[in-house]
Amino acid sequence: MVLRAKHTEFREVNGNKMAYRYLGNTGMKVSVLAYGNWLTNDKDTAETQKLCTESIKKCFDNGINFFDTAEMYAYGASELQMGKGLKELNAPRKDLVIATKLFRVGDKSPND
């Protein structure tokens, strides 16, 4: 017997099942799993970019459509890294939900 939460939809993606739910009352369906991208420092190297891109591809290939980052992570390098990965993979933007968070991370000047 399979129990399904109310308002949960299951789709098969590349032979795997992914569950999706509505994001509040927005009408957008997001995967119950999300990929969170962050760097522990600002070292956006070719190696870390490759790992990020491979991770995004693995997620997308398995039905994850919800991606999360923040401009605070590595002073914006994480957002740039995710953007580069999505662009390199030619990910269909219409199928993705991308969340970010805004914090003050600069030198405290008015427009940092």
Number of C-alpha atoms within 10 A of each C-alpha: 3 4 5 10 9 7 9 15 16 13 13 11 13 9 9 11 13 19 18 21 17 15 13 8 7 7 9 13 21 23 23 16 15 17 17 16 18 21 19 9 11 13 13 15 10 9 10 13 18 14 13 21 21 14 16 23 18 12 17 20 14 16 23 24 23 21 21 16 22 19 18 19 19 17 17 16 19 26 21 15 22 23 13 16 21 19 13 11 14 9 14 9 11 6 14 18 17 15 12 13 10 9 10 13 13 11 8 8 7 7 7 8
